[in-house]
Amino acid sequence: MNWLEVSLTVDGELAESVADVLARFAPNGVMTEQGVKFNDEEDEGTATGPITVRAYLEVNDQLEETRQKLEESLYFLGMIKPVPTPAYKQIADQNWMEAWKLHYKPILIGQRLLILPAWLESPEPKRIPIKIDPGMAFGTGTHPTTQLCLELMEVSFDRCHPERSEGSLRSVGDSSLAKERLAQNDINVIDVGCGSGILSIAALKLGASKVLGVDIDIESVKNSRENADTNGVGEELLLGQGSVTEILSGSFQIKSAPLVVANILGPILIRLFDVGLADLIEPNGEIILSGILDHQAESVIAAGEAKGLKRGEIRQMGDWVAISLKR
């Protein structure tokens, strides 16, 4: 099936009316697109500028009749307020999800980890696969912040328990995590802002006994559970909606851990230190922070040091930095 895209770029006041007109002729609905500006480093994006309204008409025997009726409706709307001439473009149909998957490839991380798209077989059977289907959540593994965090996590596990590196962990690298193997471990991990669950799943496959993953976005929590199921991870991964305050208040089974990870924007990490992020770390424990631009690194470190933490290893990839701080 092919489609005819019809689009009009209008101001915000007219966009809703144009969308209402197009929706009468587009069985699959209407989409709007607007520019975005960022007011500060924490801003997720503020809409600005004109709005482009798009709809897709099915290419069939009635297309010309449908197009004529649509233009008549826009003409009558234009009698109230001027409406620009619609633009048209032919669109060939395809399976968009399958097309997207063609560009998402396995990623080698550190010495032993492999981020594996859930629909592919592992090209590196000696590595520990973390199968990810990104869904709507942040954390596909393609971004430097995630990769840097995973590298430091691998180093942390190997340093604390060298017997769990290499062959000793390959048995937990597949989709059937043996409960008796995990029961022998004694490492809990807290993942603040779990996103797709990629760091939580990696922690378990690296040898953690239990992981608490929290996120303020309920869709991220759901996507984390789906990815956990794909990786054969069950009750050893505790998931919930919330953040530092909820963990410290006892809303979850785990209130502190020897390893805490947080892949969040730098300014938010600083703010989380003010509400108790460092209190999640057990004595002699470690926190791995990522999502930090290089010019923010010293400010994040200073926020941690103000809470009694000491800087550890720092890794950088492009403009992004990951930091280890120790209690």
C-alpha positions in Angstrom: 0.0 0.0 0.0 1.2 3.5 -0.8 0.3 6.8 0.8 0.0 10.4 -0.2 1.3 12.7 2.5 -0.4 16.1 2.9 1.2 18.7 5.1 0.7 22.3 6.0 2.9 24.5 8.1 0.9 27.0 10.3 1.1 28.9 13.5 0.0 27.4 16.8 -3.4 29.1 16.7 -4.3 27.5 13.4 -2.7 24.1 13.9 -5.7 22.5 15.8 -8.2 23.6 13.2 -6.1 22.3 10.4 -5.6 19.0 12.2 -9.4 18.7 12.6 -9.9 19.1 8.9 -7.2 16.6 7.9 -8.4 14.1 10.4 -11.7 13.8 8.5 -9.9 12.3 5.6 -7.0 10.4 7.2 -8.1 7.1 8.7 -4.8 6.7 10.6 -4.9 10.0 12.3 -2.9 13.2 12.1 0.6 14.1 13.4 2.1 17.5 14.3 5.7 18.5 14.3 7.3 21.5 15.9 10.7 22.8 16.6 12.3 22.4 20.0 14.6 24.7 22.1 16.4 23.9 25.3 16.3 26.5 28.0 18.9 24.9 30.2 20.8 21.6 30.6 17.9 20.0 32.4 15.2 21.1 29.9 13.8 18.1 28.1 12.8 20.4 25.3 10.3 23.3 24.9 8.2 23.5 21.8 8.8 26.7 19.7 8.0 28.1 16.2 5.5 27.1 13.5 3.8 23.7 13.5 3.7 21.3 10.6 0.5 19.2 10.4 0.7 16.0 8.5 -1.8 13.4 7.4 -1.6 10.3 5.1 -4.2 9.5 2.5 -4.4 6.0 1.2 -3.6 5.8 -2.5 -6.7 4.1 -4.1 -9.4 4.7 -6.6 -11.0 7.3 -4.4 -7.8 9.3 -3.8 -8.6 12.2 -6.2 -12.1 12.6 -4.8 -10.7 12.5 -1.3 -8.1 15.1 -2.1 -10.7 17.4 -3.7 -12.9 17.2 -0.6 -10.0 17.9 1.6 -9.0 21.0 -0.3 -12.6 22.2 -0.3 -12.6 21.9 3.5 -9.3 23.8 3.8 -10.8 26.5 1.5 -13.7 27.0 3.8 -11.4 27.2 6.8 -9.4 29.8 4.9 -12.4 32.0 4.7 -12.1 32.4 8.5 -8.3 32.7 8.6 -5.8 32.4 5.7 -4.5 28.8 5.3 -1.3 28.0 3.3 -1.5 25.7 0.2 -1.0 22.1 1.2 2.1 20.2 0.1 1.8 16.6 -1.2 4.4 13.8 -1.3 4.2 10.2 -2.3 5.2 7.7 0.4 5.9 4.1 -0.2 4.7 1.8 2.6 7.1 -0.4 4.5 7.5 -2.2 7.8 9.0 0.7 9.7 10.0 -1.3 12.8 11.8 -3.9 10.7 13.6 -1.1 8.7 14.7 0.5 12.0 16.1 -2.8 13.3 18.4 -3.1 10.3 20.5 -0.3 11.7 20.7 -1.6 15.3 23.7 -3.9 15.6 25.4 -5.8 18.4 27.8 -3.7 20.5 30.9 -5.0 22.3 31.4 -3.5 25.7 34.6 -3.9 27.8 36.2 -7.3 27.9 33.1 -9.5 28.4 29.8 -7.8 27.7 27.8 -7.7 24.5 24.7 -5.5 23.9 22.6 -7.7 21.7 19.4 -6.6 19.9 16.8 -9.0 21.1 15.9 -10.3 17.7 19.5 -11.3 16.8 21.7 -14.3 17.6 24.9 -13.6 19.4 28.0 -13.2 17.1 30.3 -13.6 20.2 29.2 -16.6 22.2 32.0 -16.2 24.7 30.7 -12.8 25.7 27.8 -12.1 28.2 24.8 -11.0 26.1 22.5 -8.3 27.3 19.4 -8.6 25.1 17.6 -5.2 24.6 14.5 -4.3 22.8 14.4 -0.5 23.5 10.7 0.1 23.3 9.9 3.6 24.5 12.6 3.8 27.2 16.0 5.4 27.2 18.9 2.9 27.1 19.6 1.1 23.8 23.2 0.8 24.6 24.3 2.8 21.6 24.9 6.0 23.6 28.4 6.6 25.1 26.8 7.2 28.6 25.5 3.7 28.7 28.6 2.1 27.3 30.9 4.0 29.8 28.7 3.0 32.7 28.8 -0.7 31.6 32.6 -0.6 31.3 33.0 0.7 34.8 30.5 -1.8 36.2 32.5 -4.6 34.7 35.7 -3.3 36.2 33.9 -2.9 39.6 32.6 -6.5 39.6 36.0 -7.9 38.5 37.9 -6.0 41.1 35.6 -7.0 44.0 35.2 -10.7 42.9 37.9 -11.7 40.4 36.7 -15.3 40.6 33.5 -14.2 38.8 35.2 -13.0 35.7 35.8 -14.9 32.5 34.5 -18.5 32.5 32.9 -18.3 35.9 30.3 -15.9 34.6 29.6 -17.4 31.2 27.0 -19.7 32.7 24.9 -16.7 33.7 25.4 -15.0 30.4 22.6 -16.8 28.6 18.9 -16.4 29.0 18.5 -19.1 31.7 20.0 -17.5 34.9 20.4 -20.4 37.4 18.9 -19.4 40.7 21.3 -21.6 42.6 24.3 -19.8 41.0 22.8 -16.4 41.9 22.1 -17.5 45.4 25.8 -17.9 46.1 26.4 -14.2 45.3 26.2 -11.5 47.9 26.2 -8.2 45.9 23.1 -6.0 45.7 22.9 -3.2 43.2 20.7 -0.1 43.0 20.0 1.4 39.5 18.6 4.9 39.8 16.8 5.9 36.6 16.8 2.4 35.1 15.3 3.4 31.7 15.3 0.2 29.6 16.8 -1.8 32.4 20.0 -2.4 30.6 22.3 -1.6 33.6 20.1 -3.6 36.0 20.2 -6.7 33.7 24.0 -6.2 33.2 24.6 -6.1 36.9 22.8 -9.5 37.4 24.7 -11.1 34.5 27.9 -9.8 36.0 27.1 -11.6 39.3 24.8 -9.5 41.4 22.4 -11.4 43.7 19.6 -8.7 43.5 19.1 -5.4 41.8 16.7 -2.7 42.5 15.8 -0.6 39.5 13.7 2.5 39.9 12.6 5.2 37.5 10.1 8.1 37.8 8.6 7.1 34.4 6.3 4.1 34.7 6.8 3.3 31.0 10.5 2.8 31.7 9.6 0.4 34.5 7.4 -1.6 32.2 10.0 -1.7 29.4 12.7 -2.8 32.0 10.5 -5.8 33.0 10.0 -6.7 29.3 13.7 -6.6 28.7 14.3 -8.6 31.9 11.9 -11.3 30.7 13.8 -11.4 27.4 17.0 -12.0 29.3 15.5 -14.7 31.6 15.8 -12.4 34.6 13.0 -12.9 37.2 12.4 -12.0 40.8 16.1 -11.2 41.4 15.3 -7.9 39.6 13.1 -5.6 41.7 11.5 -2.8 39.8 9.4 0.2 40.9 8.4 3.7 40.1 10.4 6.2 42.2 13.8 7.7 42.9 16.2 8.3 45.7 13.6 9.6 48.2 11.4 6.6 47.8 14.3 4.2 48.2 15.5 5.8 51.4 12.0 5.9 52.8 11.8 2.1 52.6 9.3 1.9 49.8 11.4 -0.9 48.3 13.0 -4.1 49.6 16.6 -2.6 49.2 17.5 0.7 50.9 21.3 0.6 50.2 23.9 -1.4 48.3 27.6 -1.8 47.8 27.2 -0.7 44.2 24.9 2.1 43.0 24.6 3.2 39.3 22.9 6.2 37.9 23.0 7.2 34.2 21.2 10.5 34.4 21.9 14.1 33.3 24.7 15.8 35.3 22.6 18.6 36.8 20.0 16.1 38.0 22.8 14.0 39.7 23.9 17.0 41.6 20.4 17.6 42.8 20.0 14.0 43.8 23.1 14.3 46.0 21.2 16.9 47.9 18.3 14.5 48.6 20.4 11.6 49.7 22.0 9.8 46.7 25.2 9.2 48.6 23.2 7.5 51.4 22.3 4.7 49.1 26.0 3.5 49.1 27.0 1.1 51.8 30.4 1.6 53.7 33.3 0.8 51.3 30.8 0.9 48.5 30.9 2.6 45.1 28.6 4.7 42.9 29.0 4.8 39.1 27.6 8.0 37.5 27.1 8.6 33.8 25.1 11.0 31.6 27.7 13.7 32.4 29.1 16.2 29.8 32.8 16.7 30.2 32.4 20.3 31.4 30.0 19.1 34.2 32.3 16.5 35.6 34.1 18.5 38.3 30.7 19.9 39.5 29.3 16.4 39.9 32.5 15.2 41.6 32.4 18.2 44.0 28.8 17.3 44.9 29.8 13.8 45.7 32.9 14.9 47.7 30.7 17.2 49.7 28.9 14.0 50.9 32.1 12.3 51.9 32.8 10.4 48.7 36.2 10.0 47.0 36.8 10.1 43.3 37.8 6.9 41.6 38.2 6.1 38.0 37.0 8.5 35.3 36.3 7.5 31.7 35.4 9.6 28.7 34.0 9.0 25.3 33.7 12.1 23.1 32.0 14.8 25.2 30.6 12.3 27.7 32.1 11.2 31.0 31.4 8.5 33.5 32.7 8.7 37.1 33.3 6.3 39.9 33.0 7.7 43.5 33.7 5.6 46.5 32.6 5.7 50.2 
